[in-house]
Amino acid sequence: MAKRKNTGLPIGEALKEFIKENRLEKGMDRVNAREAWKNVMGKGVNNYTNAIELRNETLFVSLSSSVLREELSLGKSKIIVMLNEELGKEIIKKLVLR
């Protein structure tokens, strides 16, 4: 039985390479943006979140509460910073609450 050659590439790096080579970054960014919203905003806000969609560099978030939408719109720039920190890279440039 032939022994596999160990390239010493950690699994995380191998996955990043695979994603990059197969042009899957945008799909991964969409999924990661949804997860970041859930993690950053917490359970209270998530209860009123109907849909989260990343298109280009804009995150569209549909909320069922107009009061919450108004409240969050006051801190959009801070929310964008927190989401990008959670993502580990600057993916989101604009936040649209609807």
N, C-alpha and C positions, 0 to 999 in steps of 0.2 A: 504494500500500500504506500503510495507516494505521500510525502509529508507536504502540507500546505506551507507556502512561503509566508512568513509573518512580515508584513510591511511596517508594522509598528504604528499604524494609523488608528487612533482611538475611534470607537464606534460613532461618537457624536460628530467627529470630523468627517468620517466616511459618509454619514447621512447627509451632512451639509453639502458635501461634494456631489452626491447622488441627486439631491434636490436641485442644485445649481445646474448640473449637466443636463438634467431632464426638464429644465425650465418650469419647475413647480413652485417657485418662490411666491408668486402672486396668490396661488391657492392656499399655501401655508400661511401667508400674511393675513388672508381673510379669516382663516380659522383662528389664528393667534390673536387677531384684533377682537374677535368675539369673546375669547377667553379673557383677554386683558380687561375688557369692559366689565365682565362679570366679577373679576378679582378686584379691580380698583373701586368699582361703584358699590359693591356690597349687596347683601340680600334685600335691603329695603328698596333700593332703586331697581334691582333686577325683577322684583315683583311687578313693577309697572313698565318693564321693558318688553315690547312686543316683537321687535325685529332689530337686528344689527347687520349692517351691510357695509363692506369696504369697497369703494369704487375709486380707482386711481389712488389719490392720496386723501380722499374725503371719506370720513366715517359717518354713515347715515344711521341714526338711532330713532326708532319709532317708540314713543312713550304713550301710555294710556291716560296719563294725568297731565292736564294742561298746567296745573299749579307746579308740579315737579319740573315740567319742561321749562317753565319760566324761571324757576329757581336755578336750575342747572345752566341755563343760557347765560346767567350772570358770571359764571366761572368757567366758560368754555376754554379759554387759553390755559388755565391751570389743569383742567381735565385732560387736554391734549398732551401737556407735558407729562402728567402722571401716566397716561396710557403708553406714551413712547418710552418712558422709563421702564415700565412693566414689560414692554416688548423687547427692550434692549437695543433698539434702533429707531430712527425717525421714519416711521411709516405714515403716520397720520399728520397731515398739515391743516386740515379743516374738519370741523365737527358740525353736522347739521342735525338738529333735534326737531322731530316732527311728530 
